[in-house]
Protein backbone atom coordinates (compact mmCIF):
# COMPACT_ATOMS: atom_id res chain seq x y z
CA UNK A 1 0.00 0.00 0.00
CA UNK A 2 1.43 3.42 -0.89
CA UNK A 3 2.39 6.21 1.48
CA UNK A 4 3.90 4.19 4.29
CA UNK A 5 6.07 7.08 5.40
CA UNK A 6 8.15 7.02 2.21
CA UNK A 7 8.24 10.65 1.26
CA UNK A 8 11.66 10.76 -0.47
CA UNK A 9 12.91 13.26 2.11
CA UNK A 10 16.51 12.57 2.99
CA UNK A 11 18.01 13.91 6.20
CA UNK A 12 21.52 13.87 4.86
CA UNK A 13 22.88 15.93 1.97
CA UNK A 14 21.08 18.49 -0.05
CA UNK A 15 18.90 15.95 -1.86
CA UNK A 16 17.34 16.28 -5.32
CA UNK A 17 15.68 19.31 -6.82
CA UNK A 18 12.83 20.63 -4.69
CA UNK A 19 10.32 20.58 -7.55
CA UNK A 20 11.00 16.94 -8.42
CA UNK A 21 11.01 16.09 -4.72
CA UNK A 22 7.63 17.75 -4.25
CA UNK A 23 6.14 15.86 -7.21
CA UNK A 24 7.29 12.52 -5.79
CA UNK A 25 5.98 13.49 -2.37
CA UNK A 26 2.59 14.53 -3.74
CA UNK A 27 2.10 11.54 -6.01
CA UNK A 28 3.19 8.95 -3.46
CA UNK A 29 1.80 10.29 -0.21
CA UNK A 30 -1.51 11.75 -1.43
CA UNK A 31 -2.68 10.46 -4.79
CA UNK A 32 -1.79 6.84 -4.04
CA UNK A 33 -4.32 6.45 -1.19
CA UNK A 34 -6.93 8.50 -3.10
CA UNK A 35 -6.51 6.26 -6.13
CA UNK A 36 -6.98 3.17 -3.98
CA UNK A 37 -10.18 4.64 -2.56
CA UNK A 38 -11.53 5.45 -6.02
CA UNK A 39 -10.68 2.00 -7.40
CA UNK A 40 -12.49 0.38 -4.48
CA UNK A 41 -15.56 2.54 -5.18
CA UNK A 42 -15.32 1.77 -8.91
CA UNK A 43 -15.17 -1.98 -8.28
CA UNK A 44 -18.22 -1.76 -6.03
CA UNK A 45 -20.11 0.33 -8.61
CA UNK A 46 -19.28 -2.13 -11.41
CA UNK A 47 -20.57 -5.04 -9.34
CA UNK A 48 -23.73 -3.08 -8.50
CA UNK A 49 -24.28 -2.26 -12.19
CA UNK A 50 -23.99 -5.92 -13.14
CA UNK A 51 -26.35 -7.02 -10.36
CA UNK A 52 -28.95 -4.34 -11.24
CA UNK A 53 -28.83 -5.29 -14.93
CA UNK A 54 -29.52 -8.95 -14.13
CA UNK A 55 -32.14 -8.33 -11.44
CA UNK A 56 -34.15 -5.38 -12.75
CA UNK A 57 -34.14 -5.96 -16.49
CA UNK A 58 -33.56 -8.31 -19.39
CA UNK A 59 -29.79 -8.97 -19.66
CA UNK A 60 -30.09 -9.77 -23.36
CA UNK A 61 -31.21 -6.19 -24.03
CA UNK A 62 -28.15 -4.70 -22.31
CA UNK A 63 -25.33 -6.82 -23.67
CA UNK A 64 -23.09 -3.82 -24.41
CA UNK A 65 -23.54 -2.48 -20.88
CA UNK A 66 -22.86 -5.88 -19.34
CA UNK A 67 -19.77 -6.43 -21.47
CA UNK A 68 -18.37 -3.02 -20.58
CA UNK A 69 -19.23 -3.52 -16.90
CA UNK A 70 -17.38 -6.84 -16.77
CA UNK A 71 -14.42 -5.30 -18.58
CA UNK A 72 -14.20 -2.36 -16.19
CA UNK A 73 -14.62 -4.68 -13.20
CA UNK A 74 -11.70 -6.86 -14.29
CA UNK A 75 -9.56 -3.81 -15.10
CA UNK A 76 -10.28 -2.01 -11.84
CA UNK A 77 -9.63 -5.13 -9.74
CA UNK A 78 -6.29 -5.63 -11.51
CA UNK A 79 -5.30 -1.99 -11.06
CA UNK A 80 -6.33 -2.06 -7.41
CA UNK A 81 -4.04 -5.02 -6.74
CA UNK A 82 -1.14 -3.40 -8.61
CA UNK A 83 -1.54 -0.07 -6.81
CA UNK A 84 -1.91 -1.78 -3.44
CA UNK A 85 1.33 -3.69 -4.06
CA UNK A 86 3.03 -0.43 -5.14
CA UNK A 87 3.81 -1.78 -8.61
CA UNK A 88 2.43 1.27 -10.43
CA UNK A 89 2.62 4.05 -7.86
CA UNK A 90 5.95 5.71 -8.50
CA UNK A 91 6.54 5.59 -12.23
CA UNK A 92 3.24 4.92 -13.97
CA UNK A 93 0.73 6.70 -11.76
CA UNK A 94 -0.31 9.36 -14.29
CA UNK A 95 -0.50 6.83 -17.12
CA UNK A 96 -2.69 4.75 -14.85
CA UNK A 97 -4.92 7.77 -14.25
CA UNK A 98 -5.27 8.30 -18.00
CA UNK A 99 -6.28 4.65 -18.47
CA UNK A 100 -8.90 4.96 -15.73
CA UNK A 101 -10.32 8.14 -17.26
CA UNK A 102 -10.58 6.55 -20.72
CA UNK A 103 -12.26 3.50 -19.20
CA UNK A 104 -14.81 5.68 -17.42
CA UNK A 105 -15.52 7.58 -20.62
CA UNK A 106 -16.06 4.31 -22.50
CA UNK A 107 -18.46 3.09 -19.84
CA UNK A 108 -20.27 6.44 -19.87
CA UNK A 109 -20.81 6.44 -23.62
CA UNK A 110 -21.95 2.83 -23.52
CA UNK A 111 -24.61 3.88 -21.02
CA UNK A 112 -25.51 6.91 -23.18
CA UNK A 113 -26.03 4.76 -26.28
CA UNK A 114 -28.02 2.22 -24.28
CA UNK A 115 -30.25 5.00 -22.92
CA UNK A 116 -30.67 6.52 -26.40
CA UNK A 117 -31.77 3.18 -27.77
CA UNK A 118 -34.41 3.13 -25.02
CA UNK A 119 -35.54 6.66 -26.01
CA UNK A 120 -34.22 8.25 -22.82
CA UNK A 121 -34.27 12.07 -22.42
CA UNK A 122 -31.33 14.33 -23.12
CA UNK A 123 -30.29 14.54 -19.47
CA UNK A 124 -29.54 10.80 -19.39
CA UNK A 125 -26.11 10.00 -17.87
CA UNK A 126 -25.40 13.64 -17.05
CA UNK A 127 -24.81 12.68 -13.39
CA UNK A 128 -22.33 9.99 -14.45
CA UNK A 129 -20.30 12.40 -16.58
CA UNK A 130 -20.44 14.98 -13.80
CA UNK A 131 -19.04 12.26 -11.54
CA UNK A 132 -16.22 11.74 -14.06
CA UNK A 133 -15.45 15.46 -13.92
CA UNK A 134 -15.22 15.42 -10.12
CA UNK A 135 -13.06 12.27 -10.18
CA UNK A 136 -10.65 13.92 -12.62
CA UNK A 137 -10.16 16.92 -10.35
CA UNK A 138 -10.20 15.25 -6.93
CA UNK A 139 -9.06 11.63 -7.10
CA UNK A 140 -6.91 11.11 -10.19
CA UNK A 141 -3.27 12.33 -10.14
CA UNK A 142 -3.51 14.79 -13.01
CA UNK A 143 -1.82 18.17 -12.99
CA UNK A 144 -4.05 21.23 -13.01
CA UNK A 145 -3.66 21.61 -16.77
CA UNK A 146 -4.29 17.92 -17.38
CA UNK A 147 -7.35 17.95 -15.12
CA UNK A 148 -8.81 20.96 -16.96
CA UNK A 149 -8.25 19.27 -20.32
CA UNK A 150 -9.76 15.97 -19.17
CA UNK A 151 -12.73 17.70 -17.51
CA UNK A 152 -13.35 19.86 -20.57
CA UNK A 153 -13.16 16.91 -22.96
CA UNK A 154 -15.54 14.91 -20.76
CA UNK A 155 -18.10 17.72 -20.70
CA UNK A 156 -17.89 18.93 -24.31
CA UNK A 157 -17.85 15.45 -25.79
CA UNK A 158 -20.97 14.51 -23.82
CA UNK A 159 -22.78 17.60 -25.11
CA UNK A 160 -21.70 16.92 -28.70
CA UNK A 161 -22.72 13.26 -28.59
CA UNK A 162 -26.11 14.08 -27.08
CA UNK A 163 -26.57 16.85 -29.64
CA UNK A 164 -25.91 14.41 -32.48
CA UNK A 165 -28.14 11.70 -31.02
CA UNK A 166 -31.02 14.12 -30.38
CA UNK A 167 -30.55 15.77 -33.81
CA UNK A 168 -29.96 19.15 -32.23
CA UNK A 169 -27.69 20.22 -35.11
CA UNK A 170 -29.87 19.01 -37.99
CA UNK A 171 -33.39 19.42 -36.59
CA UNK A 172 -33.01 21.77 -33.65
CA UNK A 173 -35.89 22.18 -31.23
CA UNK A 174 -36.16 24.74 -28.48
CA UNK A 175 -36.67 22.12 -25.79
CA UNK A 176 -33.57 20.11 -26.74
CA UNK A 177 -31.44 23.23 -27.09
CA UNK A 178 -32.54 24.53 -23.69
CA UNK A 179 -31.77 21.18 -22.13
CA UNK A 180 -28.32 21.06 -23.70
CA UNK A 181 -27.62 24.60 -22.47
CA UNK A 182 -28.70 23.54 -18.98
CA UNK A 183 -26.36 20.54 -19.20
CA UNK A 184 -23.54 22.84 -20.32
CA UNK A 185 -24.12 25.10 -17.29
CA UNK A 186 -24.07 22.07 -14.99
CA UNK A 187 -20.77 20.86 -16.48
CA UNK A 188 -19.29 24.36 -16.30
CA UNK A 189 -20.14 24.61 -12.61
CA UNK A 190 -18.71 21.15 -12.03
CA UNK A 191 -15.44 22.04 -13.73
CA UNK A 192 -15.13 25.34 -11.85
CA UNK A 193 -15.81 23.64 -8.53
CA UNK A 194 -13.34 20.87 -9.28
CA UNK A 195 -10.64 23.31 -10.38
CA UNK A 196 -11.11 25.41 -7.24
CA UNK A 197 -10.89 22.31 -5.05
CA UNK A 198 -7.75 21.10 -6.81
CA UNK A 199 -6.12 24.53 -6.50
CA UNK A 200 -6.83 24.63 -2.77
CA UNK A 201 -5.53 21.10 -2.27
CA UNK A 202 -2.34 21.85 -4.19
CA UNK A 203 -1.70 24.94 -2.05
CA UNK A 204 -2.26 22.96 1.14
CA UNK A 205 -0.01 20.17 -0.12
CA UNK A 206 2.75 22.63 -1.00
CA UNK A 207 2.56 24.27 2.44
CA UNK A 208 2.71 20.89 4.16
CA UNK A 209 5.68 19.84 2.05
CA UNK A 210 7.52 23.10 2.76
CA UNK A 211 6.88 22.73 6.49
CA UNK A 212 8.14 19.13 6.43
CA UNK A 213 11.31 20.09 4.58
CA UNK A 214 11.97 22.93 7.04
CA UNK A 215 11.55 20.57 9.98
CA UNK A 216 14.06 18.14 8.48
CA UNK A 217 16.51 20.96 7.73
CA UNK A 218 16.23 22.23 11.32
CA UNK A 219 16.81 18.70 12.60
CA UNK A 220 19.91 18.37 10.43
CA UNK A 221 21.19 21.74 11.65
CA UNK A 222 20.67 20.76 15.29
CA UNK A 223 22.53 17.50 14.75
CA UNK A 224 25.47 19.32 13.15
CA UNK A 225 25.58 21.89 15.98
CA UNK A 226 25.40 19.11 18.56
CA UNK A 227 28.30 17.31 16.90
CA UNK A 228 30.33 20.52 16.77
CA UNK A 229 29.68 21.21 20.46
CA UNK A 230 30.74 17.69 21.39
CA UNK A 231 33.93 18.02 19.35
CA UNK A 232 34.65 21.40 20.97
CA UNK A 233 34.11 19.92 24.42
CA UNK A 234 36.41 16.99 23.66
CA UNK A 235 39.09 19.36 22.38
CA UNK A 236 39.38 21.22 25.70
CA UNK A 237 38.49 18.51 28.24
CA UNK A 238 39.45 14.87 28.69
CA UNK A 239 36.96 12.35 27.35
CA UNK A 240 35.84 11.01 30.75
CA UNK A 241 35.14 14.54 32.05
CA UNK A 242 33.20 15.59 28.94
CA UNK A 243 31.13 12.39 29.05
CA UNK A 244 30.40 12.99 32.73
CA UNK A 245 29.25 16.53 31.98
CA UNK A 246 27.08 15.30 29.12
CA UNK A 247 25.37 12.64 31.24
CA UNK A 248 24.81 15.13 34.07
CA UNK A 249 23.21 17.64 31.70
CA UNK A 250 20.93 14.96 30.25
CA UNK A 251 19.83 13.84 33.72
CA UNK A 252 19.16 17.43 34.74
CA UNK A 253 17.02 17.98 31.64
CA UNK A 254 15.02 14.82 32.35
CA UNK A 255 14.36 15.95 35.91
CA UNK A 256 13.21 19.40 34.78
CA UNK A 257 11.07 18.05 31.96
CA UNK A 258 11.12 21.33 30.02
CA UNK A 259 14.32 22.50 28.38
CA UNK A 260 13.23 26.13 28.15
CA UNK A 261 13.42 26.68 31.91
CA UNK A 262 16.68 24.90 32.71
CA UNK A 263 19.15 27.34 34.38
CA UNK A 264 22.55 27.67 32.76
CA UNK A 265 24.64 26.03 35.51
CA UNK A 266 26.25 23.27 33.49
CA UNK A 267 29.75 24.39 34.48
CA UNK A 268 29.01 24.98 38.18
CA UNK A 269 29.62 21.34 39.12
CA UNK A 270 32.99 19.75 39.78
CA UNK A 271 33.93 16.64 37.85
CA UNK A 272 36.83 15.06 39.73
CA UNK A 273 38.53 11.74 39.06
CA UNK A 274 41.19 10.36 41.36
CA UNK A 275 44.49 9.16 39.86
CA UNK A 276 47.17 7.31 41.78
CA UNK A 277 50.92 7.13 41.10
CA UNK A 278 50.84 10.19 38.87
CA UNK A 279 53.70 12.61 38.33
CA UNK A 280 53.10 16.17 37.25
CA UNK A 281 55.51 17.65 34.76
CA UNK A 282 55.76 21.35 34.13
CA UNK A 283 58.30 23.25 32.14
CA UNK A 284 58.44 26.97 31.54
CA UNK A 285 59.36 26.71 27.88
CA UNK A 286 57.69 27.85 24.68
CA UNK A 287 55.67 25.10 23.00
CA UNK A 288 55.49 22.79 26.01
CA UNK A 289 51.77 22.05 25.49
CA UNK A 290 52.32 20.93 21.90
CA UNK A 291 55.39 18.96 22.94
CA UNK A 292 53.40 17.18 25.65
CA UNK A 293 50.71 16.34 23.11
CA UNK A 294 53.12 14.91 20.52
CA UNK A 295 55.37 12.90 22.84
CA UNK A 296 54.62 10.02 25.13
CA UNK A 297 55.25 10.55 28.88
CA UNK A 298 58.50 8.59 28.73
CA UNK A 299 59.76 10.54 25.72
CA UNK A 300 58.72 13.81 27.37
CA UNK A 301 60.77 13.04 30.48
CA UNK A 302 63.80 12.22 28.35
CA UNK A 303 63.45 15.47 26.37
CA UNK A 304 63.08 17.59 29.52
CA UNK A 305 66.08 15.93 31.15
CA UNK A 306 68.16 16.67 28.08
CA UNK A 307 66.99 20.31 28.02
CA UNK A 308 67.43 21.12 31.69
CA UNK A 309 70.40 18.86 32.30
CA UNK A 310 72.67 21.01 30.17
PyMOL commands that set and color helices and strands:
alter all, ss='L'
color gray80, all
select helices_A, chain A and resi 18-56+59-84+93-117+126-138+144-165+174-236+239-256+259-261+288-294+297-308
alter helices_A, ss='H'
color red, helices_A
deselect
rebuild
show_as cartoon
